[in-house]
């Protein structure tokens, strides 16, 4: 009998946005917990029904981490860094560096890292356990308010302590490499920051444009390809401001669906590329066909 490794090297998925070639690289899966503790504002029965209807397990919410790598001329860009050594979401994550190297992508050649917000599964891979940078030559782009909030020492005794510890361990050693960006700013050629508050106060979604083509990166605007879409008003337990998050989600999803904009879901089934379509009072995710 052939023994299968618990953590298999995930394939890297190549695709294009216009003439910009991108790759989806996995950091593995996150175990978020029991559905009734993760998604709030709906009965447990209805949440379980939605999961069952879509052939998904009802005892545990498991989501992906779809990390984007692409090049703009001589600038190599990575969007999010996964959890790194943090194991608060189980043992299925923390695979980004291995998967980058397996794809022939040297972490030392990353020039820019875009972070939608400073939660553990987005900035946890910036530094190793010794506080040394995983990507030694990269500048890190994020929102200034979110940086200040999630590295605030005063929150180390609060409900946010775990996330703050991870953010401080990964961002403070790299303080001189941080580049603060603003909503509406095209901070790299063809890359624009969009304000999508709620999950955090200054959560940012990124949009990549090349010619007439574009790709909208959802970040943590949605945590689940079924539950976050079928009922966009459903609250997610880790949202800083759940009501604002729900309003933002509904507004942005409506625009993306109406304009038929291609999206990348960070937590959607790998590789996470597709479109959002209106469905009743909510939406559905339509994955695009795999093309190798």
N, C-alpha and C positions, 0 to 999 in steps of 0.2 A: 504494500500500500504506500502511495506517495504521500509524504507528510507536507501539508500546506502551512506555510508560515502564517502566524496570526496577523502580522502586518505585511501585506503584499505591496510591492512597489506599484503605485497607481500609474496607469498610462497618462501621458500628457496629451491634451487634445489641442491640435492646431486649428486655427480659423483666421478669418480676415475681417477687419472693419475697413472697408475701402481697400487701400493699398497697405494698410498697417497690419502686419501679421501678429497675431496674439496666440498665447498658449494658456490653457486652463491647467493649473497644477493643484493637486489635492493636498490638503494638510490632514486628511482623514476625517472621521466623523465625531460628532459631539453627542453625548447622552445628556439630554436636558432635564429628564425627570418624568414623572407621571403627568399625563396630559392635563388633569384637573388642577395641577399645581403650576403649570406653565402657561396655560391659556385661560384667562379669567373673563367673567362677564357672560358666560353661557353655561347651561346645565352640563354636568358630566355626561349625561346620556346623549345629548346632541353632539358633543365633541366626539364621543366614541362612535356614534353613528356615522359621522363624517369620515372618520378614519377607516372604519370598516367598509364603508361604501367605496373607498379608494384603495382597498386591499393593503392597508397599513396597520401595523401593530397598535394595540390600544393600551398596552401596559407601560410604554416608554416612548418619549419623543426623541427620535434620532435624526439629526440633520447633518448635512455636508458642510465642508469649507472649500469653496471653489475660488482659488486665488489666481488672479490674472497677471501674466507676464507679457510685456510687449516692448518694442523698441521704437523710439522716435529719433530717427537718424542715429547718432552715436550715444543716445541716452537710453539706457535699459531701465524699464519701470516695472515695479512690483506693486500690486494693489492688495494691501493687508499682509499680515505675516503669520497668521494662525496663532496657536497657543504656545508654541515653543515647548518649554519643559513643564508648564503648568498642567496639572492632571485633575483639575476640578470637574472636568466633564468626562471622566473615564479614560481608558487606555487606548482609545481608538484614534486619537489625534496626535499632533506633534510630528507629522511626517514630511513637512514641507521641504526641509533641507535635503533629506534623502531623495525625495522625488525630483527636486531641482537638479541635483547632481546626476541622478539616473537619466535625466533628459539632456545632460550636457550643459546645463546652465550653472555657471560658477557663481555662488553667492557674493564673491568679492567683486564681481563685475556689475552688480546692481548699483545704479546711480541715483535712483529716486524711489522712495516708498510712499505710497499714498494710503492714508489711514482715515477711514470714514468716521471713526471715533475710537477712544482709548480703552475699550473693553478687552478682557484677557484674550479672547479668540481673534483679536485684530492686531494687538501690539505685543502679545506675549512672546512672539518669535524674534523680537528685535535684538535681544541680548541673550547670551548663554547664562548658565547658573553662576558663573564667576563675574557677571556684569560686563563681559566683553561683547562688542557688537558682532552680531551674526553676519551683518552686511557692512563691512568696515569702511566702505567708501560712499555709502548712500546718504542723501539728504532725506529727511522725513517730513512730509507735508500733512498738516492737520489743522484743525480750528483752535485758535488760542484759548477761547473760553473753556472748551472741553479739556484741553491740556491742564489749565489751571485748576479746574474742578476735580478731575480724576487723579491729580497728584497732590491734592491738598492734605497736608499732614493732619489737619484737624478732623478728617474723616476716617482716620485709622481706628477709631473706636466706635464707628457707626455701622449701620447695615451694609454700607458699601465697602467695608474694610478689605475684603478679599480683592475686589477689583482695583481698589486704590493701591494696594501693595504691589500688584502685578504691574500697574501703570507706572508707579514710581521706580520699580526695579528695571523697567525697560526704557523709560523715557528720560529720566533724570540723568543717567550716564551719557546720554546723547544730546543733552540740552543745546549744545552749540551747533548741532546739525539740524535742529528743528526749523522748519519754514512754515509760518502761519499763513493760512489762506482764508479768503473771504468768499461768501456766497456770490455767485455771478462772475467770479474771476476766472479768466482763462490763464491759468498759472503755468501751464506747459502748452506747447503748440498743439491745438486741437483737444485739449483736456480742460473741461470746465467744472467748477464746483457748484453744486446746487444745495441750497438750504432745505433740509428735511427734518425739522426738529420734532422731538417727542421721545424717541428712544434715549437720546441724550439731548441736552439743550442746544447743541450746535452740530448735531449729526449731519454729515455731508454725504450726498450721493454724487458720484462722478459720472460725467458723460464724455465719451470719446467720439470725436467727429473727424472723418476723413472723406473729403469730397462730398458726395451726396449721402454717404452712409454714416450711421451713428450707432452707438451702443450705450445704453443707460445702465449703470451698475447700481443695483438696489441696496447694497450694504445690508444694514439691519432694519431697513424699512419694512421688510417681511422676513419672518423667521421660519415660515413653513409654506410649502408650495400648495397646500390644500387649505389648512385652517386660516392662514393669514389672508387668503384670497376669497374663499367662499363667504367669509364674514369679516371684512376689513375693520369693522368696529370692535372686534374681539380684542381684549386687552392682553398684552404679553407681560408676564410677571416681571421681567427685567427692564421694562420701559420706565424711564425717569418720570415722564408725564404721560400716562396712558391715554388720556383724552386727546391731548395734542397729537400724539403718535397716530391715533386712529383717524383723526381728521386729516393729517398729513398723508397717511397711507391712501385714504380714499381719494383725496385730491390728485395726488401724483399718479395713482393707478388709472384714474379716469382719463387723465391726459395721455398717458402712455398707451392705453387701449385705443383711444380715439385717433391718435396719430400713428398707430401701428408701429410704435418704436420697439426695436429689438432690445431685449434686456438680458442682463446676467444676474441670476439670483445667487448670492453668496452662500445661502443655506439651502438652495434647491437641489434636487437630485442631479448628480454629476452628469454632464459638465455645466448645467445650469443655464444654458443659452436657449432663448425662445422669445415668445411674445405673451402679453397679457390680453385677454379677451373679456368683454363684459359678459356676465352670466347672472341673470336675475338681479338681486340687490348687491351682488358681489362680482367676483371675477374668477377666471380660471387661467392657469398657466398652460400654454401650448408649447411644449418643447420642440425645438427645430430638429430635423433629422440629422443624425450623425453623418458627417462626411469626412472620410480619412483621406 
